[in-house]
Every structure is written in C-alpha cells, then in structure tokens.
Amino acid sequence: MRILDSCMHKLLFGFSCLLTLAVIMRIVARSITHAHAGDVEQSCAAKAVTSWRSQLKVAALPERQQAANCLCILARSDKSVFPDCALALKDKDKEVRMIAVPHLGDMRENKAEAIKALTDARKDPDRDVRQGAEAMLMMLQTPR
C-alpha cells in the first residue's frame, strides 16, 4: 500500500509539473506575440497614456486587451504607468488578465511591485491566471 501511495504521489506531482510547464509555454508564446518590439511599441507610444487608461476601464474586450498590452509595454520605460499594468490583473475578463501576467513577469525594473501584483494574482478565480502568476513569480525570483 505504501508503494502505491508513493507511486500515486509521484504521478500527481509529475502531472502538476507538466500542467505548469504547459501554462508557462502558453504565457511565453503570448509574450512573444505581444512583444513584437518596434511596431507595437511605436503604436502604443503614439496614443496618450490617458487614452489607454480610459480604454482599459470602459472599452469592449478587444480594446481592453489592446490597452492592457500597451500600458504594460509602456510601463517598461515609464514607471508611472506600472500601476495601470498591474490594474489589468484585476480586469473582469480572463483574457485581459492573462495579457498582463507575462508583462509583469518581465518587469525587472519594477520587480518589487511586480512581485506584489503577481502574488495577489495567485488568488485569481481563474486557474490559468493563477498558474501563470506562479510561473512568472518563479521567473522574477530567479537571478538572471
């Protein structure tokens, strides 16, 4: 019986690792897609931060996704925009929250604030957001 318990534990642990790896791969893929450097950054910078902020608060889902992405991109070079990126983690739609997760995991210059936001996101109602936040926390806490 003890051997069976040990085997089940190892099997569940292995499954958990695979699931976490799948979430990390999905987040990295989204991050690469959303972080096409030059063009995206230029189009984000072309619009005022205040416009992106209002779009994040009141627009339909696709526009809120775009606003979250741009605010998080702009937060890399402008610390004053960081709270807006973190605010995207509290959006009502999972898709918007999932956009913010990899960006926050890449915020080395606002590391302490990103860790706080991602730690809070571990309580998200959606499993993908929780697992993504956990994966990004591990990345942030790993020295480069």
C-alpha positions as CSV (number, residue, x, y, z in Angstrom):
1,M,0.0,0.0,0.0
2,R,2.9,2.3,0.8
3,I,4.4,1.8,-2.6
4,L,1.1,2.5,-4.3
5,D,0.8,5.8,-2.3
6,S,4.3,6.7,-3.3
7,C,3.7,6.0,-6.9
8,M,0.4,8.0,-6.9
9,H,2.2,10.9,-5.3
10,K,4.9,10.9,-7.9
11,L,2.3,10.6,-10.7
12,L,0.3,13.5,-9.4
13,F,3.5,15.6,-8.9
14,G,4.6,14.8,-12.5
15,F,1.2,15.8,-13.8
16,S,1.3,19.0,-11.9
17,C,4.7,19.8,-13.3
18,L,3.5,19.1,-16.9
19,L,0.5,21.3,-16.3
20,T,2.7,24.1,-15.0
21,L,5.0,23.7,-18.0
22,A,2.1,23.9,-20.4
23,V,0.9,27.2,-18.8
24,I,4.5,28.6,-18.9
25,M,4.8,27.7,-22.6
26,R,1.4,29.4,-23.3
27,I,2.5,32.5,-21.4
28,V,5.8,32.7,-23.2
29,A,4.1,32.3,-26.6
30,R,1.7,35.1,-25.7
31,S,4.6,37.2,-24.5
32,I,6.4,36.8,-27.8
33,T,3.3,37.5,-29.8
34,H,2.5,40.6,-27.8
35,A,6.1,41.9,-27.6
36,H,7.0,42.4,-31.3
37,A,9.2,45.2,-30.3
38,G,9.4,48.1,-32.7
39,D,6.0,48.4,-34.3
40,V,3.9,47.6,-31.3
41,E,5.9,50.0,-29.0
42,Q,5.6,52.8,-31.6
43,S,1.8,52.3,-32.0
44,C,1.4,52.2,-28.2
45,A,3.5,55.3,-27.7
46,A,1.6,57.1,-30.4
47,K,-1.5,57.3,-28.2
48,A,-1.6,59.2,-24.9
49,V,-1.3,57.1,-21.7
50,T,-4.6,58.7,-20.5
51,S,-6.4,57.4,-23.6
52,W,-5.1,53.9,-22.9
53,R,-6.1,54.2,-19.2
54,S,-9.7,55.2,-20.1
55,Q,-9.8,52.4,-22.8
56,L,-8.8,49.8,-20.2
57,K,-11.6,50.9,-17.9
58,V,-14.6,51.2,-20.2
59,A,-14.0,49.7,-23.6
60,A,-15.1,46.4,-25.0
61,L,-13.0,43.3,-24.6
62,P,-10.7,43.6,-27.7
63,E,-10.0,47.3,-26.9
64,R,-9.3,46.5,-23.2
65,Q,-6.9,43.7,-24.3
66,Q,-5.1,46.2,-26.6
67,A,-5.0,48.8,-23.8
68,A,-3.6,46.3,-21.2
69,N,-0.9,45.3,-23.7
70,C,0.1,48.8,-24.5
71,L,0.0,50.0,-20.9
72,C,2.3,47.1,-19.9
73,I,4.7,47.8,-22.7
74,L,4.8,51.5,-21.8
75,A,5.3,50.6,-18.1
76,R,8.7,49.1,-19.0
77,S,10.1,52.6,-19.8
78,D,7.8,54.7,-17.7
79,K,7.5,53.7,-14.0
80,S,4.4,55.9,-13.6
81,V,2.4,53.6,-15.9
82,F,3.2,50.5,-13.9
83,P,0.1,50.7,-11.7
84,D,-2.0,50.6,-14.9
85,C,-0.4,47.4,-16.0
86,A,-1.0,45.9,-12.5
87,L,-4.6,47.1,-12.7
88,A,-5.1,45.0,-15.8
89,L,-4.7,42.0,-13.5
90,K,-8.0,42.9,-11.8
91,D,-10.0,43.1,-15.1
92,K,-13.3,41.2,-15.2
93,D,-12.1,39.2,-18.2
94,K,-9.5,36.5,-18.0
95,E,-8.1,37.4,-21.4
96,V,-7.1,40.9,-20.2
97,R,-5.6,39.5,-17.0
98,M,-3.6,36.9,-19.0
99,I,-2.1,39.7,-21.1
100,A,-0.7,41.4,-18.0
101,V,0.8,38.3,-16.5
102,P,3.8,37.8,-18.8
103,H,4.5,41.5,-18.9
104,L,4.6,41.7,-15.1
105,G,6.9,38.6,-15.1
106,D,9.3,40.6,-17.3
107,M,9.4,43.8,-15.1
108,R,12.9,43.6,-13.7
109,E,13.0,47.4,-13.2
110,N,9.8,47.3,-11.1
111,K,10.5,43.9,-9.6
112,A,9.1,44.5,-6.1
113,E,5.8,46.0,-7.4
114,A,5.5,43.2,-10.0
115,I,6.1,40.5,-7.3
116,K,3.3,42.1,-5.2
117,A,0.9,42.2,-8.1
118,L,1.6,38.6,-9.2
119,T,1.4,37.4,-5.6
120,D,-2.1,38.9,-5.4
121,A,-2.9,37.3,-8.8
122,R,-2.3,33.8,-7.3
123,K,-5.8,34.3,-5.7
124,D,-7.4,34.9,-9.1
125,P,-10.6,32.9,-9.7
126,D,-9.2,31.5,-13.0
127,R,-6.7,28.6,-12.8
128,D,-4.7,29.8,-15.9
129,V,-4.2,33.2,-14.4
130,R,-3.1,31.7,-11.0
131,Q,-0.7,29.3,-12.6
132,G,0.7,31.9,-14.9
133,A,1.2,34.3,-12.0
134,E,3.0,31.5,-10.1
135,A,5.2,30.8,-13.1
136,M,6.1,34.5,-13.6
137,L,6.9,34.8,-9.9
138,M,9.4,32.0,-10.2
139,M,10.9,33.7,-13.2
140,L,11.1,37.1,-11.4
141,Q,12.7,35.5,-8.4
142,T,15.3,33.6,-10.4
143,P,18.5,35.6,-10.9
144,R,19.4,36.3,-14.5
